[in-house]
Every structure is written in structure tokens, then in C-alpha cells.
Amino acid sequence: MNLGNEPPSLDWHTTTDSTSFDVISNIMNGLTQMDGEMKIVPALASSWEIEEDGKRYVFHLREDIFWSDGKPVTAMDFVFAWRRLQDPDTGASYATFLYDIQNAYEINTGRIKDLSALGVEALDQKTFAVRLKQPAAYFLSLTSTCPTFPLREDVLVEHGSKWTDPRFIVTNGPYRLHKWQHEYKIELHSNPDYFEGEPRVKVVKMFMVPEQSTAFALFENDELDYVDNRSFSTSDVERYLKSPRYRNLPLLRSSYIAFNVTKKPFDKKLVRRAFAMAVDRSVFPRILRREETPLYGWIPPGLLGYSESTGLRFEPKKAQALLARAGYPGGKGLPKVELLYPNREDARLVVEAIQDQLKKNLGVRVELVNQEWKVYLARRKKDPPPLFRGAWGADFPDPESFMNIFTAGSGNNHTRWSSTRYDALLDKARAEQDESVRASVYQSANRLLCEDEVPIIPLYLATQNILTKPWVEGISFNALDIQILKNAVIKDPAGKDGAI
């Protein structure tokens, strides 16, 4: 298969991108996992109890779970991992995931220095307990995500920053990290001691080919067994639409344009609103031709709190009036506007369309800047340009997974925007147990984000486009866009199932 790019990191506490998580999800397991219908089922935890009206969780770990060096997975591995996620020195963007836990926020923001004050404990070797500040309807879903996976303290102490090197890393998933040839290939080997049984495909080779056309040529030459959006350009999709091996799947993954609200002219809300109303979202399904859904609000269809009426619509006349009110009639006087995007063909098509629309509808000239994946991610985090293209896939099927990335404390919020009102609404939604009330609160936060303050312009809800060779079966897909390979089967030329 093709990852498309070099994973920035395989440290599941500090990385944030889907490329890295596609590797980590196949070499690691957490307490729970998502099945094909996105329901929570047991993984390393065989069972759990929810106590004290949702404020305490007690997880019972399986007896037959082991790290790749043969040591058993214990409750202390979770205690260490979750404390490390909250440790300010770790710099984990996903630390906010565990803010519902007692003292998590205080530890992560430096108000409490003692990591042992975090509301987690090992009751014994195989019993892990968690205490929340307040009930959180989505908490169990968090335990299936990469940032909450366990970690061995002794491995980190011994190897430091090199602990993710194939020579040192210890994992507990269906595959083991065998080889990492940077900028070329990652190789995974099946885990014979995996608690669900050793995968039938013994070796998985994950290449790093950023050009979609090049990767698809490898597929057509039988050098790749499976391709997805990273290797499947719009023109190639059109050629294979009628293939029985082609699949188009809806995703909980949204594309957007973000503003750095600290950089002129986007420190003015009127300018941000003008830009949002000058972009016609209906063009994206036409240019990408993958059955994308135009988005105006940030909560996608199918999730609690979605409202079709949320968001600013395409109204170029009103957009021009707003820009004039902001002091830039016809775009005159606007400082240079730079739009950063990652090195992918589909991303280029999107930003070129936006560039054309902003020039046509507002008289604004936008300079497009393309960067390789790791460099693009690093720049967004360190010094975001005035405009940048982003994409976000849900970590769990709940509006919280989308909305919390734009809170003030989120390490994934690169807009530099913050709102105490927005954060308060999300705090209220997290604690609310009545689903109808919770939906209403998320709707209010969504309107604040996408109609009033507008630090982002939602663009479209993505689909996943997949093509497999006839001899490949069993790769698991879901709306979270996590490719799970443990059930994959490759048939030999004679048609017999086999591990190849």
C-alpha cells in the first residue's frame, strides 16, 4: 500500500496526522476498538464497569495480551501513558482528549505539578480505573483512539527520543514495526502472539510516494495491492468507476480553509466573513468528482448537532460589501495573502479553485504555496501563514471530535483564534446528559464558529475512494478512515487463500 508521505512520528502521544495513525493503528491496540459499524467493542480490556453515574470507569485487562518483547501489558502501562499525555513537557496536541479526567486540565496547563494527581490508577496488574470530573457521553470512544494507547515507561527511559526506532519500539498490536526506511518504506511483520490470532498476511509494505499519478502507476503495474485517495487521482477514479473492485465510502473527514487570525487582514472578522461568503462550495464535488458533500457548518451530517442551515452561504455581493466595510473595497489595500497547502493533487485542485473565486468575487490576489507533508505540518504548528488548507477526520463518531480542535487549549488549533464563549459552550455540551439539549448547545457553538467569528471556512465532507486488486480481501474500512489490515487476505494465483 502507499502512505503517500513519510509519517512525521510514530509516537502516538505527540503525532496528530492520519499518515502516522494509519501505521500506529496496525501496530497498537488500546482498551477498546471500533467495529465495522463504529460501535465500541473490547480490545485489550475484556470488560469494564461504569460507576458513580458515569464518573468512574473500571477496565479489566485480558490475561493474554503481551508487548512485542514478551512482557505482559499491565494497568501501569496505561497509568504511565495517560500521565505522559498530560505532562506539559510532552507537548501532546491531543492532551485535551483526557481533560474530562480529574485534574487532567490542571496538570496539562501547569497548575498542578504532580502527575500522580491525575485521576487514573492501577488497582492491580490487570485492573485500570479512571475517575472523571463529570460524566462524558463520548468517553468510552476515546479509549479506542491512538493517543490513549498504553506505553512502556522502561522503554522510554532507556531509549529516550529514539524509542520509536524499529530496534527499540515495543508494541502490542496485530503487526510489529520491522523496518523504517525513511522517505521510502515502512515494513510491518505479523505478530504471532497477537491475542486475536496472527494475521494471515505476514508482511505489509507501506511505501511513501507523494505523487498520486506515480503511485497509481505502481498499482496498475501490480506493485501495489490497494490504493485510496492518497494514490487515486480524480482522473484515475473516473476511469475505474465501473470496476467491481472500486468502492466509494462516506467519511467523517472535512476539508477547510483556516485563517491565522493574528495576521492582517484576517485579524478583522469582517474580512474573514467576506472570504467565507465569496467561496462557492458547490464547485468542489464538480472538480474532485468523488461524491463529496459541500459543507457550511463544521459539524458534518450524521452527527449530533448537525443543522443544514448553519454556516455562511455563497453570496458574493454581500461578501464584496463586507470587504468594503472592512476598508478594502474591491480588494484594494489588502496585504499579500498567502495560502499554504500540502503536496497533493487533490489539495492543489481545491486551492486553485479558491484562488480563482477570491480573485473573481472579491478582487483578491492569493499566492499559493505548496510544501511537503512534514514541512507543511510543522509550519502550520510553528508559524501559520495567513491562510492554509486543512483537513480533519473524526477520531470518534461524536461532534466533540470536531468541535474541540478549535478550543483555546487545543494543540490542533492553528488558527490562533480563541473564544471564552465557545469554550464555555463546549464545556456545557460535554457535561450534558440530555441528547436534545446537548445537540442544541453544539449547534450554538457551530454557529459561533462558522457564522459569527469564522476562523475557518468549511469546504466539503470527503469520501474515501478505494481500489483493490482481485486477490485482496478483508481490509476493514469505516467512516473514521482507519484502514485496519489484521483481517486482510491475499489469494494466490490458483485462487487459494494464503498468507503471502
C-alpha positions in Angstrom: 0.0 0.0 0.0 1.0 3.7 -0.2 1.1 6.0 2.8 1.7 8.9 0.4 4.2 10.6 2.8 6.7 9.9 5.5 5.0 9.7 8.9 6.2 12.7 11.0 6.3 10.4 14.0 5.1 7.1 15.4 4.9 8.5 18.9 1.1 8.1 19.5 1.2 10.9 22.1 2.8 13.7 20.0 1.7 13.0 16.4 -1.6 14.3 15.1 -1.7 13.3 11.4 -3.6 10.5 9.7 -0.5 9.1 7.9 1.2 8.3 11.2 -2.1 7.0 12.7 -2.5 4.6 9.8 0.7 2.9 10.9 0.1 3.1 14.6 -3.4 1.7 14.3 -1.9 -1.5 12.9 0.9 -2.0 15.4 -1.0 -1.0 18.6 -4.3 -1.6 20.4 -6.0 0.4 23.2 -8.5 -0.6 25.8 -11.3 -0.8 23.2 -11.7 -0.7 19.5 -14.3 0.3 16.9 -16.1 -2.4 14.9 -17.2 -2.0 11.3 -20.3 -0.2 12.5 -18.3 2.2 14.7 -19.5 0.6 17.9 -17.2 0.2 20.8 -16.1 -3.4 21.5 -13.4 -4.9 23.7 -9.7 -4.9 22.8 -7.0 -5.0 25.5 -9.8 -4.6 28.0 -12.1 -7.7 28.1 -14.8 -5.8 30.1 -15.5 -2.7 32.1 -17.9 -1.2 34.6 -19.2 2.4 34.5 -19.9 3.5 38.1 -20.9 6.6 40.1 -23.4 7.8 37.4 -20.7 7.9 34.7 -17.9 9.4 36.8 -15.8 6.3 37.3 -14.7 3.6 34.8 -13.0 0.3 35.7 -11.4 -1.6 32.9 -10.4 -5.3 33.2 -7.4 -6.2 31.0 -7.1 -9.5 29.2 -4.7 -12.1 30.5 -3.3 -13.0 27.1 -2.0 -9.6 25.9 1.7 -9.1 25.5 4.2 -6.5 24.3 6.4 -7.5 21.3 9.3 -8.3 23.7 7.1 -10.8 25.5 6.3 -8.8 28.6 2.6 -8.6 29.6 0.6 -5.5 29.1 -0.4 -4.1 32.5 -2.6 -1.4 34.0 0.5 0.5 34.9 1.3 0.9 31.2 -1.9 2.8 30.9 -1.2 4.9 34.0 2.2 5.9 32.7 0.9 6.6 29.2 -2.1 8.8 30.3 0.1 10.7 32.7 2.6 11.3 29.9 -0.1 12.5 27.6 -1.0 15.2 30.2 2.6 16.1 31.1 3.2 19.6 29.7 6.8 18.6 28.8 5.4 16.0 26.3 3.8 18.8 24.3 0.9 16.5 23.2 -1.6 18.2 21.0 -4.1 15.5 22.0 -3.8 16.2 25.7 -7.3 17.8 25.6 -8.7 14.3 24.8 -8.4 13.4 28.5 -9.5 16.8 30.0 -12.6 15.1 31.4 -10.4 13.2 33.8 -9.9 14.5 37.3 -7.0 17.1 37.4 -6.1 16.5 33.7 -6.6 20.1 32.7 -4.8 21.4 35.8 -1.8 19.1 35.1 -1.5 19.9 31.4 -1.6 23.6 32.0 0.9 23.5 34.8 -1.5 24.4 37.7 -0.7 21.0 39.3 2.9 19.7 39.0 2.3 16.2 40.4 1.4 13.8 37.6 0.2 11.3 40.1 -2.7 13.6 40.9 -4.3 12.6 37.5 -7.5 10.6 38.1 -6.1 7.2 36.9 -4.8 4.3 38.9 -3.8 0.6 38.6 -5.9 -1.3 41.1 -3.8 -4.3 40.3 -1.8 -5.6 37.3 -4.9 -6.1 35.2 -7.3 -3.5 36.5 -7.2 0.1 35.4 -9.5 2.7 37.0 -10.4 6.2 35.7 -12.2 9.0 37.6 -13.8 11.8 35.6 -14.7 15.3 36.8 -18.1 14.9 35.2 -19.9 12.3 33.1 -18.9 12.5 29.4 -21.1 10.6 26.9 -18.3 10.0 24.5 -15.6 9.0 27.0 -15.6 5.3 26.1 -15.0 6.1 22.5 -11.8 7.9 23.4 -10.3 4.7 24.7 -10.2 3.3 21.2 -8.1 6.1 19.8 -4.3 6.3 19.3 -3.5 9.0 21.9 -4.9 6.8 24.6 -2.8 3.7 23.8 -0.6 2.3 26.6 3.2 2.8 26.7 6.1 1.2 28.5 8.0 3.5 30.8 11.1 1.4 30.8 11.5 1.6 27.1 11.2 5.4 27.1 13.7 5.7 30.0 16.2 3.5 28.2 16.0 4.9 24.7 14.7 8.4 25.0 13.7 10.1 21.8 14.8 7.0 19.8 12.1 4.8 21.4 10.1 4.6 18.1 13.0 3.2 16.2 12.3 -0.4 14.9 15.2 -1.6 17.1 13.7 -0.3 20.3 9.9 0.1 19.9 7.6 -2.3 21.7 4.0 -2.7 20.5 1.0 -4.9 21.2 -1.0 -4.9 18.0 -1.5 -7.3 15.1 1.7 -6.2 13.4 5.2 -5.2 14.5 7.3 -2.5 13.1 10.1 -4.4 11.3 11.7 -1.8 9.2 11.5 2.0 8.6 13.5 3.2 5.6 12.8 7.0 5.8 11.2 8.6 2.9 10.9 5.2 1.2 9.1 2.4 3.0 7.8 1.1 6.3 7.6 -2.7 6.7 5.3 -4.4 9.2 5.5 -8.1 10.1 2.6 -10.1 11.6 2.6 -10.6 15.4 2.4 -14.4 16.1 1.4 -13.6 19.7 -1.5 -11.3 18.9 -4.5 -12.1 21.2 -6.9 -12.3 18.3 -4.6 -14.6 16.3 -1.8 -13.9 14.0 -2.8 -12.0 10.8 -2.8 -14.2 7.7 -0.9 -11.6 5.7 2.6 -11.9 7.1 4.2 -8.8 5.6 2.8 -5.3 4.9 4.9 -2.8 2.9 3.9 0.8 3.2 5.5 3.0 0.6 5.9 6.7 0.7 5.0 8.0 -2.8 3.5 11.6 -2.6 2.6 11.9 -6.3 -0.9 10.3 -6.8 -0.2 9.6 -10.5 3.1 7.8 -9.8 1.5 5.7 -7.0 -1.4 4.7 -9.2 1.0 3.7 -12.0 2.6 1.3 -9.4 -0.9 -0.1 -8.7 -1.6 -0.7 -12.4 1.8 -2.4 -12.6 0.8 -4.8 -9.8 3.4 -3.2 -7.4 0.7 -2.0 -5.0 -2.3 -4.2 -4.0 -4.6 -1.4 -2.8 -5.0 2.3 -3.3 -7.0 5.0 -1.6 -7.3 8.8 -2.0 -3.5 9.2 -1.4 -2.8 7.3 -4.6 -6.0 7.7 -6.6 -6.3 10.9 -8.5 -9.6 12.3 -9.9 -8.8 11.3 -13.4 -8.0 7.7 -12.4 -11.2 7.5 -10.3 -13.2 8.3 -13.4 -11.5 5.6 -15.4 -12.4 2.9 -12.8 -15.9 4.0 -11.7 -17.4 0.8 -13.1 -14.8 -1.6 -11.8 -16.2 -4.2 -9.4 -13.2 -3.6 -7.2 -13.9 0.2 -6.8 -15.6 1.5 -3.7 -16.7 5.0 -2.7 -17.2 5.3 1.1 -18.6 8.3 3.1 -16.2 9.7 5.7 -16.3 11.8 8.8 -13.5 13.8 7.3 -13.9 17.5 6.5 -11.7 19.9 4.4 -11.5 23.5 5.3 -9.5 26.7 4.8 -8.2 28.3 8.1 -7.3 31.8 8.9 -4.4 32.9 11.1 -6.5 35.5 12.9 -3.4 37.2 14.3 -2.1 38.1 10.8 -3.6 41.0 8.8 -6.1 41.3 7.2 -7.6 38.3 9.0 -7.5 39.9 12.4 -10.7 41.6 11.2 -13.8 39.4 11.5 -15.5 41.2 8.6 -12.7 40.1 6.2 -13.0 36.5 7.3 -16.7 36.6 6.8 -16.3 38.2 3.4 -13.9 35.5 2.3 -16.2 32.7 3.5 -19.2 34.2 1.6 -17.0 34.5 -1.6 -16.4 30.8 -1.9 -18.9 28.6 -3.7 -18.6 25.2 -2.1 -20.7 23.5 -4.8 -17.6 23.6 -7.1 -15.6 21.1 -5.1 -17.7 18.0 -5.9 -17.6 19.0 -9.5 -13.8 19.4 -9.7 -12.9 16.4 -7.4 -15.8 14.2 -8.7 -15.7 11.8 -5.8 -19.3 12.5 -4.4 -18.1 15.0 -1.8 -20.7 16.9 0.1 -20.4 20.7 0.4 -20.1 22.0 4.0 -21.1 25.2 5.5 -21.1 24.3 9.2 -18.3 22.4 10.9 -20.4 19.5 12.4 -20.9 17.1 9.5 -24.2 15.4 8.6 -25.0 12.3 10.6 -23.6 13.6 13.9 -25.5 15.0 16.9 -25.9 18.8 16.5 -25.7 18.9 12.7 -28.0 21.6 11.2 -28.4 22.1 7.5 -29.0 25.8 8.0 -25.7 26.5 9.9 -23.0 28.5 8.1 -22.4 31.3 5.7 -23.7 30.7 2.2 -22.2 31.8 -1.1 -23.3 35.4 -1.5 -20.6 37.3 -3.5 -22.5 40.7 -3.4 -22.7 40.6 0.4 -19.1 39.4 0.5 -18.0 42.5 -1.5 -20.0 44.8 0.8 -18.4 43.2 3.9 -14.9 43.6 2.4 -15.6 47.3 1.6 -16.9 47.8 5.2 -13.6 46.4 6.4 -11.7 49.0 4.5 -10.7 47.0 1.4 -13.2 47.9 -1.4 -12.7 45.6 -4.4 -9.7 44.1 -2.6 -7.7 47.4 -2.7 -5.2 47.9 0.0 -5.2 44.2 1.1 -1.8 43.0 2.1 -0.3 40.0 0.3 -2.4 36.9 1.0 -0.5 33.5 1.1 -2.4 30.2 1.1 -0.4 27.2 2.2 -1.4 23.6 1.1 0.2 20.2 1.2 1.8 18.4 -1.8 -1.2 16.5 -3.2 -3.0 16.8 -6.5 -6.5 17.0 -5.0 -5.4 19.7 -2.5 -4.0 21.7 -5.4 -7.2 21.5 -7.3 -9.1 22.8 -4.3 -6.8 25.7 -3.5 -6.6 26.7 -7.2 -10.4 26.9 -7.3 -10.4 29.1 -4.2 -7.7 31.3 -5.7 -9.9 31.8 -8.8 -13.0 32.5 -6.8 -11.4 35.1 -4.5 -10.0 36.9 -7.4 -13.3 36.9 -9.3 -15.6 37.6 -6.4 -13.5 39.9 -4.2 -10.7 41.2 -6.4 -8.2 39.5 -4.0 -4.9 38.0 -5.3 -3.9 34.9 -3.4 -0.4 33.3 -3.7 -0.4 29.5 -3.4 2.5 27.9 -1.5 3.0 24.2 -1.7 5.0 22.2 0.8 5.9 18.6 1.5 3.8 17.0 4.2 6.1 17.1 7.2 7.2 20.7 6.4 3.6 21.8 5.9 2.5 20.3 9.2 5.5 21.9 11.0 4.8 25.3 9.6 1.1 25.2 10.5 2.1 24.5 14.1 5.0 26.9 14.4 4.1 29.9 12.3 0.8 29.5 10.4 0.5 31.7 7.3 -2.5 34.0 6.8 -4.4 31.2 5.0 -3.9 27.4 5.0 -5.8 24.4 3.8 -6.6 21.9 6.4 -8.5 18.6 6.8 -9.8 16.9 9.9 -11.0 13.4 10.4 -13.1 12.4 13.4 -11.2 10.3 16.0 -14.6 9.1 17.3 -18.1 9.5 15.9 -19.3 12.4 18.1 -19.4 16.2 17.4 -16.9 16.7 20.2 -14.2 15.2 18.0 -14.7 18.1 15.5 -15.6 21.0 17.8 -12.9 20.6 20.4 -10.0 21.2 18.0 -10.8 24.9 17.9 -10.8 25.4 21.7 -8.2 27.7 23.2 -6.2 24.8 24.7 -6.3 22.5 21.7 -2.9 21.7 20.3 -4.6 21.1 16.9 -5.9 24.7 16.8 -3.5 26.5 14.5 -5.8 29.4 13.7 -4.6 31.3 16.8 -8.3 32.1 17.4 -9.9 31.6 20.8 -13.2 32.4 22.4 -14.2 32.0 26.1 -17.9 31.8 24.9 -17.1 29.0 22.5 -15.1 27.1 25.2 -17.9 27.5 27.7 -20.4 26.1 25.2 -18.3 23.1 24.7 -17.8 22.6 28.4 -21.6 22.7 28.8 -22.1 20.2 25.9 -19.6 17.7 27.4 -21.4 17.6 30.7 -24.9 17.5 29.3 -26.6 14.1 29.5 -29.8 15.0 27.7 -29.1 14.4 24.0 -31.5 17.0 22.7 -30.1 19.7 25.0 -26.5 18.6 24.1 -27.4 18.9 20.3 -28.7 22.4 20.8 -25.6 23.5 22.6 -23.3 22.1 19.9 -25.5 23.9 17.3 -24.9 27.2 19.1 -21.2 26.6 19.2 -21.2 25.7 15.5 -23.0 29.0 14.6 -20.5 30.9 16.7 -17.6 29.2 14.8 -18.9 29.3 11.3 -21.2 32.4 11.1 -20.0 34.9 13.7 -16.3 34.5 14.4 -15.3 32.5 11.3 -11.7 31.4 12.0 -12.3 28.7 9.3 -14.2 28.2 6.1 -15.7 24.6 6.0 -15.4 23.3 2.4 -16.6 19.8 1.9 -17.1 16.4 3.5 -14.8 13.9 1.9 -15.3 10.4 0.6 -12.7 7.6 0.5 -12.1 6.1 -2.9 -10.6 2.6 -2.9 -9.5 0.2 -5.5 -8.1 -3.3 -4.7 -6.5 -6.0 -6.8 -8.7 -9.1 -7.3 -6.5 -11.1 -5.0 -7.0 -8.8 -2.0 -9.9 -9.2 0.5 -10.7 -8.3 4.1 -9.3 -4.8 4.6 -11.6 -3.1 7.0 -12.9 0.4 6.3 -15.2 2.8 8.2 -16.2 6.4 8.3 -13.3 7.2 10.6 -11.0 6.4 7.6 -8.8 4.0 9.6 -7.5 1.1 7.4 -7.3 -2.0 9.6 -5.2 -4.7 8.0 -5.4 -7.5 10.5 -8.2 -9.4 8.7 -6.7 -8.9 5.2 -6.3 -12.0 3.0 -4.3 -12.3 -0.2 -5.2 -15.2 -2.6 -2.6 -16.9 -4.6 -2.9 -17.1 -8.4 -4.5 -20.5 -8.1 -7.4 -18.9 -6.2 -6.5 -20.4 -2.8 -6.4 -18.3 0.3 -2.9 -17.8 1.6 -0.7 -15.7 3.7 1.7 -14.0 1.3 
